[in-house]
Amino acid sequence: MERQKAGFGSVGGLGILGSQDAMDIPFSTLNYTEQLMRDQQSRTLADVLQNDASVRVMTAAQGFGEDFQIRGFAVPSGDIGFNGLYGLSSGNRMPAEIMERVEVLKGPGAMLNGMPPGGSIGGSINIIPKRAGNQPLTRVTGSLATGAQAGLAVDVGRRFGENQEWGLRFNGSYRDGEASIDDGNARQRFGAVALDYRGSRLRWSLDLFKQHENIRGFRSQPAFLSGITELPEPPDPRKNIYGPNALLELDDEVVATRLEYDLTDRITAWLAAGDRDSWTMQDFPTASTRANTQGDFRLIGAWYDAYFKTRSYDAGLRARFKTAGMGHTLSLAASRLEQETGSFYRANPASTSVPSNIYNPVDMPAVIGDRLAPTKTSETTLTSIAVADTLSFLDDRLLLTLGLRDQTAKVVTFPVTPTNGYDKSALSRLGGIVFKASDRLSLYANYAEGLTRGAVAPSNGTVSNPGEVFAPYQSEQVEAGVKMDWGSFLTAANVYQIDRPNAINVPVAGGGLPRYGFDGRQRNRGVEFTAQGEVVRSVRWLATAAFTQAKQKRTAGGLNDGKDATGVARRQISVGTDWEVPAVPGLGLNGRVIYTSSGWLDSANTLRVPAWTRADIGARYRTTLAGTPTVLRLNIDNLFDRHYWLLSGTYATVATGRTVVMSASFDF
């Protein structure tokens, strides 16, 4: 389709419901293609998602990881799906080299995909890995970025067999150099192999990837003293706030497979499984006191090492049939995720702290003691069974989707005690309706529930119900919208409301210790607009806007009732365009403007993070050198080198400064 050519795919996966066109689903979605990522020179998932105003990246380049926010709620990197399975994507950052498509679903997706390990409810992100295309591919790309970071990437794809049923794709990359922080270094090695088979009834894929990162001088997120009412000016983004000797080393090893088989022309079965081993080591400078308005704080040395072992499974059956003139697409599914985590943390006592300042950081003091191997800290098992049916009426112009998922969360923390684990279940419901008023106009509405694993009341003497186990808690969304398909262009608008419980300490009558419970509530209401595709010949747009009102509705003692929720901006806009210049064959120009309004760092709404605007530009030129098809690219992010703070929940992060990336790709 033309929108696919424009870099914004209209067809995407919806978990248990399978792949569907955007005009047929009762949800707000955006999909990004490999072509868009190449032309914008996206290096990680965060670079891709900068395009969407409903999504904000909460961290900056060369940080510990990449966390996101959708519709005002956090989506940690550990909740990113990989080919439909949770727990397999890197908990730090995913390289763009592996991505054929990135699918973004806005709103809770617990019924569609199961409960994510981190319990995010604002939306879901799924990475579809690359597959070998119909045409042979051998592409070598050399790059050079700000901070003299040089890179080399190789992308090779072939199909084999009488009907090209077998496919093999390899992607490998290496980057090394100072990168975005002075006197630092960011080294990355990545390799991925994808094997697939596509027969008349059977489809199968196998993905293996491994990545290693070693970062010296990784970007930190400072916290500020409670009670201050003004943030200090952001420091130079090329300085590491916590000193130049902060170190991060990480490894990810993943294997995943998926099989689909058409039992008949109307019945399809699927089975997917994956395994991920991951570990990180950090020399982790830590503030023993938070920063004041002058940027002063005290620094101690610390180590933080961790590992993750995850197995993820998904299986199901989908049948299409009719009863009494009414169409059905009935799906049954089951999922299971098993995850073990371990960690080791050692920090110097506060008495050994040294004075530092965000504008003149000092080296981290040497850590006192021995560095031990991480020990097991938790075991999590998430299992679910689900059923969903999409009913079609009026010659498929009216579509009604109903679904139900029974989810069980079992969590044990170590060392084991009678009160530090739970085994609880909850239901997630979904209802959605689409009315296709014409071949080009769709009206939709949905009710969707998110699910977050429960918790155990603390046993540290601060609450009256220590050890009480809480079931997974539900968040509720209602949404309505309209979509218009103009052929090569798609526009959409929607309104939504999400209610989420929060854990608070509730005062009790007569005094005494408060009771811990999920009696708090946050309500996010929003309006979103999207315009994507080819507006006129050779000019493509992706324009999105999100207006969010995030309120605290029930807080401890009612102290902050009615105040804005922390870390949520009221207005976010992302507008990008790409122009293939007719007068100069092979030349393409692109640009993007990203705006985020101010937001609060504290629940009392006394400390505000200022608004910011960033401009990006880029150009590419397709030519032939010595008979070899070649693409030269130049992109500049944060063109005017704006210095600003990013909202990162109750923390603030210094945004990345001006970044220049140049590359040359050769297709042999």
C-alpha positions as CSV (number, residue, x, y, z in Angstrom):
1,M,0.0,0.0,0.0
2,E,1.1,3.6,-0.5
3,R,1.2,4.3,3.2
4,Q,3.6,1.4,3.6
5,K,5.8,3.0,0.9
6,A,5.7,6.2,2.9
7,G,7.3,4.5,5.8
8,F,4.1,4.3,8.0
9,G,2.6,0.8,7.7
10,S,-1.2,0.4,7.9
11,V,-1.1,-3.3,8.8
12,G,0.1,-4.4,12.2
13,G,-0.2,-7.2,14.8
14,L,-2.7,-7.1,17.6
15,G,-1.7,-10.1,19.7
16,I,-4.5,-12.6,20.0
17,L,-6.4,-10.8,17.2
18,G,-3.6,-11.3,14.6
19,S,-2.6,-8.8,11.9
20,Q,-5.2,-6.3,10.8
21,D,-5.5,-3.1,8.8
22,A,-5.7,0.1,10.8
23,M,-9.2,0.9,9.4
24,D,-10.7,-2.3,10.8
25,I,-9.6,-2.1,14.4
26,P,-11.1,-0.3,17.4
27,F,-7.8,1.1,18.6
28,S,-5.2,3.8,17.9
29,T,-2.0,2.4,16.4
30,L,1.0,3.5,14.5
31,N,3.6,1.3,12.7
32,Y,7.0,2.3,11.5
33,T,8.9,0.6,8.6
34,E,12.5,-0.3,8.1
35,Q,12.7,2.3,5.3
36,L,11.7,5.2,7.6
37,M,14.3,4.0,10.1
38,R,17.0,4.0,7.5
39,D,16.2,7.4,6.1
40,Q,16.2,8.9,9.6
41,Q,19.3,7.0,10.5
42,S,17.6,5.6,13.6
43,R,20.1,3.7,15.8
44,T,17.9,2.5,18.5
45,L,14.2,2.1,19.3
46,A,14.1,5.5,21.0
47,D,15.1,7.2,17.7
48,V,12.1,5.6,16.0
49,L,9.6,6.5,18.6
50,Q,10.6,10.2,18.7
51,N,8.1,10.5,15.7
52,D,5.0,9.9,17.8
53,A,3.6,12.7,20.1
54,S,1.7,10.2,22.2
55,V,5.0,8.5,23.0
56,R,7.8,10.3,24.8
57,V,11.3,8.9,25.5
58,M,12.1,9.4,29.1
59,T,15.8,8.9,28.8
60,A,18.6,10.3,26.7
61,A,21.3,8.7,24.5
62,Q,24.2,6.9,26.2
63,G,22.1,6.3,29.3
64,F,21.5,3.1,31.3
65,G,18.5,2.2,29.1
66,E,15.6,3.4,27.1
67,D,12.2,3.9,28.9
68,F,9.1,5.4,27.3
69,Q,5.8,7.0,28.2
70,I,2.6,6.4,26.3
71,R,-0.5,8.4,27.1
72,G,1.2,9.7,30.3
73,F,2.0,6.3,31.7
74,A,5.5,4.7,31.8
75,V,6.4,1.8,29.5
76,P,9.8,0.5,30.7
77,S,12.2,-1.1,28.3
78,G,11.5,-4.5,29.8
79,D,7.9,-4.3,28.6
80,I,8.8,-4.1,24.9
81,G,7.5,-7.1,22.9
82,F,9.7,-9.0,20.4
83,N,7.7,-10.7,17.6
84,G,4.7,-10.9,19.9
85,L,6.5,-12.2,23.0
86,Y,7.3,-10.3,26.2
87,G,10.6,-10.6,28.1
88,L,12.9,-11.1,25.1
89,S,13.8,-7.5,24.2
90,S,16.8,-5.9,25.8
91,G,16.1,-4.3,29.2
92,N,18.4,-1.5,28.1
93,R,18.0,-0.6,24.5
94,M,17.2,-2.4,21.2
95,P,19.3,-1.6,18.1
96,A,17.5,-0.6,14.9
97,E,19.5,-3.0,12.8
98,I,17.2,-5.9,13.8
99,M,13.9,-4.0,13.2
100,E,11.7,-4.6,10.1
101,R,8.7,-2.9,11.7
102,V,7.9,-1.2,15.0
103,E,4.2,-1.5,16.1
104,V,2.7,0.9,18.7
105,L,-0.7,0.3,20.3
106,K,-2.0,3.1,22.4
107,G,-3.9,2.2,25.5
108,P,-4.0,-0.9,27.7
109,G,-3.2,-4.2,25.9
110,A,-3.5,-6.8,28.6
111,M,-6.3,-8.7,26.9
112,L,-4.6,-8.6,23.5
113,N,-1.0,-9.5,24.6
114,G,-1.2,-10.6,28.2
115,M,0.1,-8.7,31.2
116,P,3.6,-7.2,30.5
117,P,6.3,-8.0,33.1
118,G,6.5,-4.4,34.3
119,G,2.7,-3.9,34.2
120,S,2.7,-0.9,31.8
121,I,-0.8,0.2,30.9
122,G,-0.4,3.3,28.7
123,G,0.3,1.3,25.5
124,S,2.4,-1.5,24.1
125,I,5.4,-1.6,21.7
126,N,6.3,-4.6,19.6
127,I,9.4,-5.1,17.4
128,I,9.0,-7.2,14.3
129,P,12.5,-8.6,13.3
130,K,13.8,-8.5,9.7
131,R,13.2,-11.3,7.3
132,A,14.8,-12.0,4.0
133,G,13.0,-10.2,1.1
134,N,12.2,-11.5,-2.3
135,Q,15.2,-9.8,-3.8
136,P,18.8,-10.7,-2.8
137,L,20.4,-8.1,-0.5
138,T,24.0,-7.5,0.4
139,R,24.3,-4.0,2.0
140,V,27.4,-2.5,3.8
141,T,27.0,0.7,5.7
142,G,29.8,2.8,7.2
143,S,28.9,5.7,9.6
144,L,30.4,8.5,11.6
145,A,28.6,10.3,14.4
146,T,29.3,13.1,16.8
147,G,32.1,12.3,19.2
148,A,34.0,10.5,16.5
149,Q,31.9,7.4,16.9
150,A,32.6,5.2,13.9
151,G,30.4,2.3,12.8
152,L,30.1,-0.5,10.3
153,A,26.9,-2.5,9.6
154,V,26.3,-5.5,7.3
155,D,22.9,-6.6,6.1
156,V,22.6,-9.8,4.0
157,G,19.4,-11.5,2.9
158,R,18.7,-14.4,0.6
159,R,15.8,-16.7,-0.2
160,F,16.3,-20.4,-1.3
161,G,14.3,-23.3,-2.5
162,E,12.2,-24.0,-5.6
163,N,9.6,-21.4,-4.5
164,Q,11.9,-19.3,-2.4
165,E,10.3,-20.8,0.6
166,W,13.4,-20.6,2.8
167,G,14.9,-17.2,3.9
168,L,18.1,-16.3,5.7
169,R,18.9,-12.8,6.9
170,F,22.0,-11.6,8.8
171,N,22.5,-8.2,10.4
172,G,25.7,-7.3,12.2
173,S,27.0,-3.9,13.4
174,Y,29.9,-2.5,15.4
175,R,30.2,1.1,16.8
176,D,33.0,2.6,18.9
177,G,34.0,6.1,19.9
178,E,33.5,9.0,22.4
179,A,29.9,9.5,21.3
180,S,27.7,12.1,23.1
181,I,29.7,12.6,26.4
182,D,33.1,14.1,26.5
183,D,35.9,11.8,27.6
184,G,33.5,8.9,27.5
185,N,33.2,5.9,25.2
186,A,30.3,3.9,23.8
187,R,31.1,0.6,22.2
188,Q,28.5,-1.7,20.8
189,R,28.7,-5.1,19.1
190,F,25.5,-6.7,17.6
191,G,24.7,-9.7,15.5
192,A,21.4,-11.2,14.5
193,V,20.4,-14.2,12.4
194,A,16.9,-14.8,11.1
195,L,15.8,-18.0,9.4
196,D,12.3,-18.4,8.0
197,Y,10.1,-20.8,6.0
198,R,6.9,-19.8,4.2
199,G,5.0,-22.6,2.6
200,S,1.4,-22.9,1.3
201,R,0.2,-23.7,4.8
202,L,3.2,-23.6,7.1
203,R,5.1,-20.5,8.2
204,W,8.0,-20.7,10.6
205,S,10.8,-18.4,11.8
206,L,13.8,-18.6,14.1
207,D,15.6,-15.5,15.4
208,L,18.9,-15.4,17.3
209,F,20.6,-12.2,18.4
210,K,23.4,-11.2,20.7
211,Q,24.5,-7.7,21.7
212,H,27.2,-6.3,23.9
213,E,27.6,-2.8,25.1
214,N,30.4,-1.2,27.0
215,I,29.8,2.5,28.0
216,R,32.2,4.7,29.9
217,G,30.6,7.9,31.2
218,F,26.9,6.8,30.8
219,R,24.3,9.5,31.3
220,S,22.6,9.6,34.7
221,Q,19.2,10.9,36.0
222,P,19.6,13.3,39.0
223,A,17.0,13.7,41.7
224,F,16.4,17.1,43.3
225,L,15.7,18.1,46.9
226,S,12.1,18.2,47.9
227,G,10.9,21.7,48.7
228,I,12.8,23.5,46.0
229,T,10.6,25.3,43.5
230,E,13.0,25.9,40.6
231,L,15.3,23.6,38.7
232,P,18.8,24.7,37.9
233,E,19.6,25.4,34.3
234,P,20.5,22.2,32.5
235,P,24.3,21.6,32.3
236,D,26.2,21.0,29.1
237,P,24.8,17.7,27.8
238,R,28.3,16.6,26.9
239,K,29.2,16.4,30.6
240,N,28.3,13.4,32.7
241,I,26.6,14.7,35.8
242,Y,27.9,11.9,38.0
243,G,31.4,12.0,36.8
244,P,33.4,10.6,33.9
245,N,34.1,7.2,35.4
246,A,30.6,5.8,35.5
247,L,30.8,2.5,33.7
248,L,28.1,0.2,32.2
249,E,28.6,-3.2,30.6
250,L,25.7,-5.3,29.3
251,D,25.1,-8.5,27.4
252,D,21.9,-9.9,25.8
253,E,21.5,-13.3,24.2
254,V,18.1,-14.2,22.7
255,V,16.6,-17.1,20.7
256,A,13.0,-17.0,19.6
257,T,10.9,-19.1,17.3
258,R,7.3,-18.9,15.9
259,L,5.3,-21.4,13.9
260,E,1.9,-20.9,12.2
261,Y,0.0,-23.6,10.4
262,D,-3.2,-23.3,8.5
263,L,-5.2,-26.4,9.5
264,T,-7.8,-25.5,6.9
265,D,-8.5,-22.4,4.8
266,R,-10.3,-20.9,7.9
267,I,-8.4,-22.3,10.9
268,T,-4.9,-21.3,11.9
269,A,-2.8,-22.5,14.8
270,W,0.3,-20.8,16.2
271,L,3.0,-21.6,18.7
272,A,5.8,-19.2,19.8
273,A,8.6,-19.5,22.3
274,G,11.7,-17.6,23.3
275,D,14.6,-17.5,25.8
276,R,16.7,-14.5,26.9
277,D,19.8,-14.3,29.1
278,S,21.0,-10.9,30.1
279,W,23.4,-9.3,32.6
280,T,24.6,-5.9,33.4
281,M,27.6,-4.5,35.4
282,Q,27.7,-0.9,36.6
283,D,30.2,1.3,38.4
284,F,27.3,3.4,39.5
285,P,28.0,6.9,41.1
286,T,25.1,7.6,43.5
287,A,24.0,10.8,45.1
288,S,23.9,10.5,48.9
289,T,22.1,13.9,48.9
290,R,19.8,15.2,46.2
291,A,20.8,18.3,44.2
292,N,19.8,21.8,45.2
293,T,18.9,24.8,43.0
294,Q,22.6,25.5,42.5
295,G,23.2,21.9,41.4
296,D,25.2,20.9,44.5
297,F,25.0,17.3,45.8
298,R,27.2,14.8,47.5
299,L,28.5,11.7,45.7
300,I,29.3,8.2,46.9
301,G,30.7,5.2,45.0
302,A,28.5,2.2,44.3
303,W,28.3,-1.0,42.2
304,Y,25.1,-2.4,40.8
305,D,25.2,-5.7,38.9
306,A,22.2,-7.7,37.7
307,Y,21.1,-10.6,35.6
308,F,17.8,-11.7,34.0
309,K,16.8,-15.1,32.7
310,T,13.5,-15.2,30.8
311,R,11.4,-17.8,29.0
312,S,8.3,-16.8,27.1
313,Y,5.6,-18.8,25.4
314,D,2.5,-18.1,23.4
315,A,0.1,-20.6,21.7
316,G,-3.3,-20.2,20.1
317,L,-5.9,-21.1,17.5
318,R,-7.9,-18.7,15.3
319,A,-11.0,-19.7,13.3
320,R,-13.1,-17.8,10.8
321,F,-16.7,-18.9,10.2
322,K,-20.3,-17.6,9.8
323,T,-23.5,-18.3,11.8
324,A,-26.9,-17.0,10.8
325,G,-25.3,-14.6,8.3
326,M,-23.0,-13.2,11.0
327,G,-19.2,-13.5,10.6
328,H,-16.9,-14.6,13.4
329,T,-13.1,-14.5,13.9
330,L,-12.8,-16.6,17.1
331,S,-9.4,-16.8,18.8
332,L,-8.2,-18.9,21.7
333,A,-4.8,-18.3,23.3
334,A,-2.6,-19.2,26.2
335,S,0.7,-17.5,27.3
336,R,3.3,-18.1,30.0
337,L,6.3,-16.0,31.0
338,E,9.0,-17.2,33.5
339,Q,11.6,-14.7,34.7
340,E,14.4,-15.0,37.3
341,T,16.3,-11.9,38.4
342,G,19.4,-11.5,40.5
343,S,21.4,-8.6,41.7
344,F,24.4,-7.4,43.7
345,Y,24.5,-3.9,45.1
346,R,27.2,-2.3,47.2
347,A,27.4,1.4,48.1
348,N,29.8,3.3,50.3
349,P,28.4,4.8,53.5
350,A,27.3,8.4,53.4
351,S,30.1,9.4,55.6
352,T,32.5,8.8,52.7
353,S,30.6,11.1,50.3
354,V,32.4,13.9,48.4
355,P,30.9,17.2,47.3
356,S,30.0,17.5,43.6
357,N,28.0,19.7,41.3
358,I,26.1,19.0,38.1
359,Y,28.2,21.7,36.3
360,N,31.6,20.5,37.7
361,P,31.2,16.8,38.4
362,V,33.9,14.9,40.2
363,D,35.1,11.3,39.9
364,M,33.2,8.6,41.7
365,P,35.0,7.6,45.0
366,A,36.4,4.1,44.9
367,V,33.9,1.5,46.3
368,I,34.9,-0.1,49.6
369,G,34.7,-3.9,49.8
370,D,34.5,-6.9,47.5
371,R,32.5,-7.2,44.3
372,L,30.4,-10.4,44.6
373,A,28.4,-12.3,42.1
374,P,24.7,-11.4,41.8
375,T,22.4,-13.6,43.9
376,K,18.8,-14.5,43.0
377,T,16.3,-11.8,44.0
378,S,13.0,-12.8,42.5
379,E,11.1,-15.4,40.4
380,T,8.0,-14.3,38.4
381,T,5.6,-16.5,36.6
382,L,2.8,-14.9,34.5
383,T,0.3,-17.3,32.9
384,S,-2.9,-16.6,31.1
385,I,-5.7,-18.0,28.9
386,A,-7.8,-15.8,26.6
387,V,-10.7,-15.9,24.2
388,A,-11.7,-13.2,21.8
389,D,-14.3,-13.0,19.0
390,T,-14.7,-10.4,16.3
391,L,-18.2,-10.4,14.9
392,S,-19.0,-8.8,11.6
393,F,-22.4,-7.5,10.4
394,L,-23.8,-5.5,7.5
395,D,-21.4,-6.9,4.9
396,D,-18.4,-6.4,7.3
397,R,-19.2,-2.7,7.8
398,L,-20.0,-3.2,11.5
399,L,-17.3,-5.0,13.5
400,L,-17.7,-5.9,17.2
401,T,-14.8,-7.4,19.2
402,L,-15.2,-9.0,22.6
403,G,-12.4,-10.5,24.6
404,L,-11.5,-11.9,28.0
405,R,-8.2,-13.0,29.5
406,D,-7.7,-14.8,32.8
407,Q,-4.2,-13.8,34.1
408,T,-2.3,-15.3,37.1
409,A,0.8,-13.6,38.5
410,K,3.0,-15.6,40.9
411,V,6.0,-13.7,42.4
412,V,8.5,-14.8,45.0
413,T,11.3,-12.6,46.3
414,F,14.4,-13.9,48.0
415,P,15.3,-14.7,50.6
416,V,11.9,-16.3,51.0
417,T,9.7,-15.3,54.0
418,P,6.0,-15.9,54.6
419,T,5.1,-12.4,53.4
420,N,7.3,-11.6,50.5
421,G,5.4,-13.3,47.6
422,Y,2.0,-13.7,46.1
423,D,0.0,-15.9,43.8
424,K,-3.1,-14.0,42.5
425,S,-5.4,-13.9,39.5
426,A,-7.5,-11.3,37.7
427,L,-9.5,-10.9,34.6
428,S,-8.9,-8.5,31.7
429,R,-11.8,-7.5,29.5
430,L,-12.0,-5.9,26.1
431,G,-14.9,-4.5,24.0
432,G,-14.5,-2.7,20.8
433,I,-16.7,-1.6,17.9
434,V,-15.9,-0.3,14.4
435,F,-18.5,1.2,12.0
436,K,-17.2,1.6,8.5
437,A,-19.5,4.4,7.3
438,S,-17.8,4.1,3.9
439,D,-14.8,2.5,2.3
440,R,-12.7,5.4,3.6
441,L,-14.3,6.4,6.9
442,S,-14.2,4.4,10.1
443,L,-15.7,5.3,13.5
444,Y,-14.6,3.3,16.5
445,A,-14.8,3.0,20.3
446,N,-13.4,0.6,22.9
447,Y,-13.3,-0.3,26.5
448,A,-10.0,-1.9,27.5
449,E,-8.5,-3.0,30.8
450,G,-4.8,-3.0,31.7
451,L,-3.4,-5.3,34.3
452,T,-0.4,-4.7,36.6
453,R,0.9,-7.3,39.0
454,G,0.0,-6.7,42.7
455,A,2.3,-6.1,45.6
456,V,2.9,-7.0,49.2
457,A,2.4,-4.4,51.9
458,P,5.8,-3.5,53.4
459,S,6.9,-5.2,56.6
460,N,9.1,-2.4,57.9
461,G,6.9,-1.2,60.6
462,T,5.4,1.8,58.7
463,V,1.9,0.4,57.9
464,S,-0.8,-1.4,59.9
465,N,-1.2,-4.3,57.4
466,P,2.3,-5.7,56.9
467,G,2.6,-8.6,54.5
468,E,-0.9,-8.2,53.0
469,V,-0.9,-9.7,49.5
470,F,-2.7,-7.7,46.8
471,A,-4.1,-9.2,43.5
472,P,-3.0,-7.8,40.2
473,Y,-4.9,-4.5,39.8
474,Q,-6.8,-3.3,36.8
475,S,-6.7,0.0,34.9
476,E,-9.7,1.0,32.7
477,Q,-9.7,2.8,29.4
478,V,-12.6,4.2,27.4
479,E,-11.8,5.6,23.9
480,A,-13.6,6.8,20.8
481,G,-12.2,8.0,17.5
482,V,-12.5,8.5,13.8
483,K,-10.2,7.4,11.0
484,M,-10.2,8.7,7.4
485,D,-8.3,6.9,4.6
486,W,-7.5,9.2,1.7
487,G,-5.7,6.5,-0.3
488,S,-2.0,7.4,0.3
489,F,-2.8,9.4,3.4
490,L,-4.5,8.5,6.7
491,T,-5.9,10.9,9.3
492,A,-7.2,10.0,12.7
493,A,-8.5,11.7,15.9
494,N,-9.6,10.2,19.2
495,V,-10.4,11.0,22.8
496,Y,-9.7,8.7,25.7
497,Q,-9.7,8.3,29.5
498,I,-7.6,5.9,31.5
499,D,-8.1,5.3,35.3
500,R,-5.3,3.6,37.2
501,P,-5.2,2.6,40.9
502,N,-2.1,3.8,42.9
503,A,-0.6,2.4,46.1
504,I,-0.9,4.9,49.0
505,N,-0.8,4.8,52.8
506,V,-4.3,5.6,53.9
507,P,-4.7,7.3,57.3
508,V,-6.9,5.4,59.8
509,A,-9.4,6.9,62.2
510,G,-8.1,7.5,65.7
511,G,-4.5,7.7,64.6
512,G,-2.0,4.9,64.5
513,L,-0.2,3.5,61.5
514,P,-1.7,4.0,58.1
515,R,-3.0,1.2,56.0
516,Y,-1.2,0.3,52.8
517,G,-3.5,-0.3,49.8
518,F,-4.3,0.5,46.2
519,D,-6.8,3.1,47.1
520,G,-5.2,5.9,45.2
521,R,-6.2,6.8,41.7
522,Q,-4.7,8.6,38.7
523,R,-6.9,9.6,35.8
524,N,-5.5,10.6,32.4
525,R,-7.7,12.2,29.8
526,G,-6.5,13.0,26.3
527,V,-7.1,14.0,22.7
528,E,-4.8,12.8,19.9
529,F,-4.5,13.7,16.3
530,T,-2.6,11.8,13.6
531,A,-1.9,12.5,9.9
532,Q,0.4,10.2,8.0
533,G,1.3,9.3,4.5
534,E,1.9,11.0,1.1
535,V,0.1,14.3,1.0
536,V,1.1,15.2,-2.5
537,R,3.4,13.3,-4.9
538,S,6.9,12.9,-3.4
539,V,6.0,14.7,-0.1
540,R,5.3,12.5,2.9
541,W,4.2,13.6,6.4
542,L,3.8,12.2,9.8
543,A,2.2,14.8,12.1
544,T,0.9,13.8,15.5
545,A,-0.3,15.8,18.5
546,A,-1.3,14.7,22.0
547,F,-3.1,16.8,24.6
548,T,-3.2,15.1,28.0
549,Q,-4.8,16.0,31.4
550,A,-3.3,13.7,34.0
551,K,-4.8,14.2,37.5
552,Q,-4.3,12.7,40.9
553,K,-7.8,11.8,42.0
554,R,-7.3,10.1,45.3
555,T,-4.2,10.7,47.3
556,A,-3.1,10.0,50.9
557,G,-5.3,12.2,53.2
558,G,-6.5,14.0,50.0
559,L,-3.4,16.2,50.2
560,N,-2.8,16.3,46.4
561,D,-6.3,15.6,45.1
562,G,-6.9,17.4,41.8
563,K,-3.2,18.2,41.2
564,D,-1.4,17.1,38.1
565,A,0.3,13.8,38.0
566,T,4.1,13.8,38.0
567,G,6.1,13.5,34.8
568,V,3.3,14.2,32.4
569,A,3.3,17.1,29.9
570,R,0.0,18.5,28.9
571,R,0.9,19.2,25.2
572,Q,3.1,17.1,22.9
573,I,3.6,17.6,19.2
574,S,5.8,15.8,16.7
575,V,5.7,16.9,13.0
576,G,8.0,15.3,10.4
577,T,8.2,15.5,6.6
578,D,10.2,13.8,3.9
579,W,10.5,15.3,0.4
580,E,12.0,13.6,-2.7
581,V,13.2,16.6,-4.7
582,P,11.8,16.2,-8.3
583,A,14.4,18.6,-9.7
584,V,17.3,16.5,-8.4
585,P,16.7,12.8,-9.0
586,G,18.0,10.7,-6.0
587,L,17.9,13.7,-3.5
588,G,15.7,13.4,-0.5
589,L,15.3,16.0,2.4
590,N,13.6,15.4,5.7
591,G,12.9,17.4,8.8
592,R,11.2,17.1,12.2
593,V,10.1,19.3,15.0
594,I,9.3,17.9,18.5
595,Y,7.6,19.9,21.2
596,T,6.9,19.0,24.8
597,S,5.2,21.4,27.2
598,S,6.2,21.7,30.9
599,G,5.4,19.1,33.6
600,W,5.8,18.5,37.3
601,L,8.5,16.5,39.1
602,D,6.6,16.3,42.4
603,S,3.1,15.4,43.5
604,A,2.6,18.7,45.2
605,N,3.2,20.5,41.9
606,T,5.9,22.9,43.2
607,L,8.8,21.9,40.9
608,R,8.3,22.2,37.2
609,V,10.3,21.0,34.3
610,P,10.3,23.7,31.5
611,A,8.9,23.1,28.0
612,W,11.3,22.4,25.2
613,T,11.4,22.3,21.4
614,R,13.8,20.4,19.2
615,A,14.4,20.5,15.5
616,D,16.0,17.7,13.4
617,I,17.0,17.8,9.7
618,G,18.4,15.3,7.2
619,A,19.3,14.6,3.6
620,R,20.0,11.6,1.5
621,Y,21.3,11.1,-2.0
622,R,20.9,7.9,-4.0
623,T,23.4,7.4,-6.8
624,T,25.7,4.8,-8.4
625,L,29.4,4.6,-7.7
626,A,31.5,2.3,-9.8
627,G,28.4,0.4,-10.7
628,T,27.3,0.0,-7.1
629,P,24.0,1.4,-5.9
630,T,24.9,3.9,-3.1
631,V,23.0,6.0,-0.6
632,L,24.7,8.9,1.2
633,R,22.9,10.2,4.3
634,L,23.4,13.1,6.7
635,N,21.1,13.7,9.7
636,I,21.4,16.3,12.5
637,D,19.3,15.8,15.6
638,N,18.7,18.8,17.9
639,L,19.9,21.1,15.2
640,F,20.2,24.2,17.4
641,D,21.8,22.3,20.3
642,R,19.1,23.1,22.8
643,H,19.9,22.3,26.4
644,Y,16.9,21.0,28.3
645,W,15.6,18.6,30.9
646,L,13.6,15.5,30.0
647,L,10.7,14.5,32.3
648,S,11.7,11.1,33.7
649,G,8.9,10.4,36.2
650,T,10.2,12.0,39.5
651,Y,13.7,12.4,38.0
652,A,15.0,14.8,35.3
653,T,17.5,13.8,32.6
654,V,19.7,16.1,30.6
655,A,18.7,15.7,27.0
656,T,21.3,14.8,24.3
657,G,22.9,17.8,22.6
658,R,23.3,18.3,18.9
659,T,24.1,14.9,17.2
660,V,25.4,14.6,13.6
661,V,25.3,11.2,11.9
662,M,26.7,10.6,8.4
663,S,26.6,7.3,6.6
664,A,27.2,5.7,3.2
665,S,25.4,2.5,2.2
666,F,26.5,0.3,-0.7
667,D,24.3,-2.5,-2.2
668,F,26.4,-5.2,-3.8
